[in-house]
Structures are given as C-alpha cells and as structure tokens.
Amino acid sequence: MKAQSDLYRSLPAVDDLLRTADIKPLISQEGQAVVADACRAVLGRLREEISTSRLESEKLALALSGIQSAIETEVRRTLGYSLRPVINATGVILHTNLGRAPLADTALDHLRETAGVYSNLEFDLETGERGKRDVHVDRLLRKLLTEELAGASPAGRARAPVPTQPLRTETISTIVVNNNAAAVLLALNTLADGGEVIVSRGELVEIGGSFRIPDVMAKSGAILRDVGTTNRTRIADYERAINERTKLLLRVHRSNFEITGFAEQPSIAELVTLAQKHKLPLAEDLGSGALFDLRTVGINDEPGVTDSLCSGVHVVTYSGDKLLGGPQAGLISGREDLVRKMRANSLFRALRVDKLTYAALEATLLACVKKDHDSVPALRMMRLSKAEITRRAEALISKLQEQAGEGSRPTRFTAELLDGESLIGGGSAPSAVLATMLIAVTCYSLTASELAARLRASVPPVIARVEEGRVLLDLRTVFPAQDEVVARVLSQVLAQIRAV
C-alpha cells in the first residue's frame, strides 16, 4: 500500500490536465477558465479522500482513469441551473421547500405571452397615460369577492356573518405585494405606525423561516399589545386593553398549528362588534387564503377570504401560493379607503411585485372566476379521490415489478400499497388530512434513508417520505404524466443495486 505522500504525488497537475487531448474539446466548448476550475474541484475531492484514507492506490488508479468524465460532470454541474424541477412524491401539496403551488398551464402561457415582449403593466390603453399595475388583478378579485359576499358561491362559510353594512363592489379593493409577511407589514405600518395593535398572545405565531409576528410588527413601527394567555383569550381582554393609543385590532389565523383542549378565543363576530363600538379597524392575517369552497375537498373549519370579509373584517391579508394555488404573493383585500392608504404608502413600492407575478396571478384568478378549479394543479390535487390514486399506484407497482424481473438477478425489494394521509401543507389547514394510498418500498440491501437519498440523486430527483423503515410515495402530488418517470427512476435505482 502506497503512503499518502505517494498518492498525492500520483495526482496530475491542473496544467497537465488542461493540455490532454481529451480535455481540449471541452475547453473549446466551455472556455479554459471554467474547465480549469472543474479540474481543481475534482482534484480537490481526490485530495480530501486521500487525506481521510478513503482512497487507496487501487481506488485512486480507478478514479484517475475516469477523471475526464468527472471533469465533464463538474463542468455541467457548474454551468447548469441550481434551481431545477423535482418530482414531489411526499403527498404534501403545498410543500414550502419544494416551491409550494405549481402554476397552472394557463399561468405559464400568460407568462410566456407577456414577459417576452412589452406589456401594458402600468399603461392605460384607453387614455394613453400611465396606469396602475393593480388593475390587472383587482378587477378579478372584486368580482370573486363580491359574488361570494352576495352568496353566489360561499367559500366554506366557516363563520356566520354578523349584522354589518354589506360591502359593495366599489368598496372592496386589493393590492399585491411579494408575500403575506410583506402584506402584514404594510397593513400594520399604514394603519398603526406609532400606535398600539391589540392581538391575542395565543396568536403570536412563527410563520416559517423563524419569522415571527412580533418581529414583523416591530419592523412595521406598530407597538404590540398582547392580551390573554397562550391558550385562553376572551373579548373582555381586548376591551380592557383599548386606550387612546390603540390604532388597530389584529386577528392572526393559526394556520400552521392548533390549540386544543382547555382553550378559548373570541369569535370573529365579537371582534367585529368591538371594533365597531370603538371605531377601530379590524385586520386579519388569514395566511393561506382560500377563494373556493373548501368543503368540496373535505375541509370544513378553515375560513376563506370571503368568510372574513362577510363577517365584517375590514382588511384581510393572505398568500397567493397557498390555497389560491398561484405564484408567491401577498394579497391585501378589504375596505377600499383603507387599501387606498396602503397603496399610497411609500413602503408599498418597496414591496410590490413585478409583471411575472401579475401575469401568473391574473391567470390563476381567472380560472377561479371561471370555476375551473381543476386547471389549477394544487386545487386539482386536493380534489383527487383515494380510488383514483389507488389505481395509479397499482399500475406503478405492476410496472416496477415487471421491470425489476427483467434482470438476471432479482432485486430483493418489496413494493406494496398502504393506506395513508396526504397533507395540504404550506401552513394551511393544519388539522386537515386527505385520505390517500401510499406505495411503501423496502429494499433489503439499503436502509430507507439510503434509498431515499438515491432517489433524490436521480435525474429527475424524486422526493419521498421515510417512515418506519420504509420509503413512502404518495402519487397525489405526482403529476399523472410523471408516473412513468417515477417507475423508471425506481427501476434504475434498484437495477444499480442488483448489479453490485
């Protein structure tokens, strides 16, 4: 066995690699600087493996024989996209780490149609003068929200409306910022800068990425006045906290967790009545923000945007890429005079979205206006039946077993059906689950974590769940056209194990 110093001396120099005949075509194609960096990266990994005694003389010789391929792979990795598509087989529909809601085909078409050329983003075609970018989605949201408020298609009606002056079409307005945290920030800064905002202690939530409501409020310039306790807050707690410095009552929907058992919170009707009594605006951070009837997918207790507005809430903030199924955005809907103040806030310009978001959002909202919910991928996935998922899972297992039996040495694995549950995800409807059928895969020569890692390393990457020593695949979040790809990737991974 060679000493480590001898192994290090066996490594070629970068300049020597760049002069080899096999590397010169790569230099001509991609440039010397890129190829030189790739050579350094490959040699650096070999040195690291030598230093940790993972690379002995025989293995080093094998690695050096394939160094050209390793350099080409490194060049492709360097010049390739870091952000790339994956197959979501986790069953979490709005998976934050996987980009939340996939966009509808109509949204992608509208993006291509308007983003590659000039558009009337802020141009009034009638007057020939500067226009407002809000109009492209505000008109659709006015239609959606006023139809819902009129009772044409109640969005779950998770709350009973309270007697209040009904909102009319001309009194509802919406603006768009880059996410819901930005929407909350803008609303608080506009309506309560320098004043107190009363909110229940049980609603001081963390909204992901370690961002917390108290932090957002502090940045807005508003002063937090929390009332009640973590598990119990009464309307009397709000009443006692109101003083001459109070500027806003805030309700934060606990969209990513639940408090059960010995718990209490005021109804939205009580908060509306209190706000009217003291002539204070009432805002609600709804988070997920559904604009369709959630009862159709078995979710009964998640309030929609129109539930809040119908109940008398003055301003509602919600996300575009959660239950709406569109692009990342934060929407602020509510009383026109309050929304107008937010539009005039200089902070709005810093938080506003671009033409790409407006194009995708407009197409998503148009699908909602047409009641074409199945054209929006996230909504379609929510509506999938367990029976349909089972049929696809059975077909995939049959394909997998057929392909696995083609080799001379059978792979020792099992793939079986298992009752399970899909999740909405994305901080939406924490208690809501959807019945599904899982594919449970066990490979006897690999741990579940090792098999999941190989699936992630495949092309395209397949992201699965690991539970109780098995890899679980939920086809609810796999597009039907991807079923064949999942079967192929699994077969290739298992074939590689069989060949060892």
ZIVENBEL-V587836 format. One line per field, one symbol per residue. ss: DSSP state (H for helix, E for strand, L for the rest). phi: phi as a letter, one per 30 degrees, with the letter a starting at -180 (. if undefined). psi: psi as a letter, one per 40 degrees, with the letter a starting at -180 (. if undefined). A space follows every 10 residues. Layout:
ss=???
phi=???
psi=???
This chain:
ss=LLLHHHHHHH LLLHHHHHLL HHHHHHHHHH LHHHHHHHHH HHHHHHHHHH HLLLLLHHHH HHHHHLHHHH HHHHHHHHHL LLLLLEEELL LELLLHHHLL LLLLHHHHHH HHHHHLLLLL LLELLLLLLE LLLLHHHHHH HHHHHHHHHL LLLLLLLLLL LLLLLLLLHH HEEEEEELLH HHHHHHHHHH HHLLLEEEEE HHHLLELLLL LEHHHHHHHH LLEEEEELLL LELLHHHHHH HLLLLEEEEE EELLLLLLLL LLLELLLHHH HHHHHHHLLL EEEEEEELLL LLLHHHHLLL LLLLHHHHHH HLLLEEEEEL LLLLLLLLLE EEEEEHHHHH HHHHLHHHHH HELLHHHHHH HHHHHHHHHL LLHHHLHHHH HHHLLHHHHH HHHHHHHHHH HHHHLLLLLL LLEEEEEEEE EEELLLLLLL LLEEEEEEEE EEELLLLHHH HHHHHHLLLL EEELEEELLE EEEEHHHLLH HHHHHHHHHH HHHHHHHHHL
phi=.ddedddddd dddeddddcd ddceeddddc jddddddddd dddddddddd dcicbceddd dddddcdddd ddddddddcd dddbdbcccd icdcdedcjh ddddeddddd dddcddbdbc ebbdddcicd ccddddcddd dedddddddd jdaedjhdbd dcdadddced ccbbbbbdad ddddeddddd cbeiccccbd ddcddccjii dbeedddddd jdcdbdbibe cbbcdddded ddbdcdcacb ccdddcabcb idbabddddd dddddddchc dccbddidid cbddddcicc ccdcddeddd djddbbcacd ccddicddac cbcleedddd dddddddedd cdccdddddd dddddddddd icdddceddd dddddddddd dddddddddd ddddddddcd ddbbbbdbda bccdiiichd cdbcdbbccc cbcdcbdddd ddddddddbd dccbcbbhib dcccdeccde dceddddddd dddddddddd
psi=hiidddddee hiidddddei ddddddddde iddddddddd dddddddddd defehidddd dddddfdddd ddddddddei hdhiiihhfd ehdghdefeb hiiidddddd dddddeaiif dfhhddeeih aheddddddd ddddddddde edghgdfeih iihihihide ehihihaeid dddddddddd eeheiihhii deegiheife hiddddddde eihhgiiaid ehhidddddd ehaeeheihh hhhgeeiihi bgiiiiiddd dddddddefi ihihgecdgi eihddeeehe ehiidddddd eehdhhiiid fbedfaihih ihiahddddd dddehddddd eiiadddddd ddddddddde fgdeehdddd ddehiddddd dddddddddd ddddedidhi hgiihiihha hiidaffhgd ehihhihihh hhheeiiddd ddddddeihi hhhiihhfei hhhhedehhd eedddddddd dddddddde.
